[in-house]
Amino acid sequence: MLKAMGAQPLQIGQVAQQTGLSVDAIRFYEKQGLVPRPARTQGGYRLYRQPEIADLEFIQKAQQLGFSLKEIRELFSIQRHPQETCVHVRDLIAQKLGVVRGKIEELQTLEGALAASLKHCRRALRRPADHRDSCPVLEQIAAARPQRKRK
């Protein structure tokens, strides 16, 4: 966690530089209600204290783990009401892991189909007389029925 130069509040540009977030992203998170509206100077500049900076870093880390803004909002809610924190977080992570595993399964299926097509293509290229007018892989794709997504 970053330390905001002692207890001195930081302006949005300084926070952006320290966190690696863009100024626009910080403003967006504020508009979405993910971070509280910071205090402002008399000139209207936002002043961020360590708790707001920690929230921005939390958002950044959670997004890197694949959580959506809606899910991050839920994580904040859980974090601020700790009585059921661990069970709920475990459930959210288990749900996210299920989604990731589903995507991996889809990618493995796609990988297998592409590998088979490549093998078919290489075989066909060894016998050019068999496919003068068209590519057999393209014919195979055209003849195949689209697979429906599983729900």
N, C-alpha and C positions, 0 to 999 in steps of 0.2 A: 504494500500500500504506500502511496506517495505521501510524503510529509509536506504540507503547504508551509513553506518557510516560517516556522514557528506557528503562531496563532494568527498571523496576518492573513486577511482574506486576499484572494487573487482575482484579478480581472479575467474575463472569458478567454482572452488571447493567451494569457499565461497558463490557464487551465488546459486549453487546447494543446499547447506546446508540451506540457508535462504529461498529459494522458495519451497523446497521440490521436485524440479525437479532433474532428474539424469543428470550427466554431458553429457551423450550420448544424452539425449533429448534436452539439450541446444544446443549442436553441430548440431543435426538434424534440429532444427528450424532455425539455422543459415544457414545451407546448403540449406534449402528450401526457403530461402529468407524472412522468416517471421520476423526475427530480423536482423538489419544491422550487418555487420561484425564489431566486436569491435576492438578498438585500441589494439596494442600488445606491450609488453615490449621488450627490446632489446633481451631478452632470448626467445621471441616468445610466452610468456604467454598472454592469452586473458585478457583484462581489461574491465570490464563492468561498465558503469556509470548508474545513476538512470533511465534515459529514457529507456535503454535496459532492465533493471531489471523490470521496469513497463510493458514493452511489453511482457516479459516472463510471468509475473503474469496475464496479460490480456489473453494470450494464454491459460494458465492453467484454468482460470475461465471460458472462453468461451467453452473449451472442457468439463468442468464439466456440462455445460448447454446443451451439446450434439452437439455443432457445430463442423463440420469437419474442417480440416486444410484449405481446399479451401474456406469454408465459413468464416473462421477467416481471411484469406488473404483479402477477400472482406470487412469484417468489418474494418480492418486496413485501407483499401483504403477509405472507407466512413469516418472514423474517421479523416483522414488526409485531406479530402476535405469536410469540414463541411456544405457547402451550402445546400446540400440535405440530410443531415444525418438522421434526425428523420423519415422522410417518408420512406427512404430506409431500415433503421433498423426495423421499424414497419413491413414492407413487409417481410423482412427476418424472423423475429420472428413469424409472422403469418404463413409463409410457414413451419417453423420448428414445430410449434404447430400442424399444420395439419398432418404432418408426425407422430408426437407423438400420436395424437388422432387415427390415422389409426392403429398404432401398438397396442394401447390399445384395439381397437375394435377387432383386430385379436386375441389378448390374451383372451378377454372375450369370443369369439367364441370357442377358444381352451378350456378354462375353462369349458364352458357348455358341450362340447363334452366329456371331461374327466370325469366330474361329472356324466353324463349319463352312460358312460361306467362303472364307479365304481358302480353305482346303479344296473346296469344290472349284474355285476359280483357278487355283494352281494346277489342278488335275486337268481342267478344260484347256488351259494354255499349253499343256503338253500335247494336246490333240487338236490343233487349229482347224483341221478339216471338218471336225464335228460341229463347229460353231461359226461358220463363215458370216452368216447374216445377223447374228445377235449373240449377246453374252448370256450363257446359260444361268448365271446367277441372277441377272436381271429378269430373265424369264421366270425363274423360281420365285423371286420376290413378287412379281406381277400375279402369279398364279396363287400365291398364299393368301389365306384369309387372315385379316387382322385379328390379333388377340385382344380380347376384352380385358380391361383392367379389373383386377380383383378388388372387392370392397372390404 
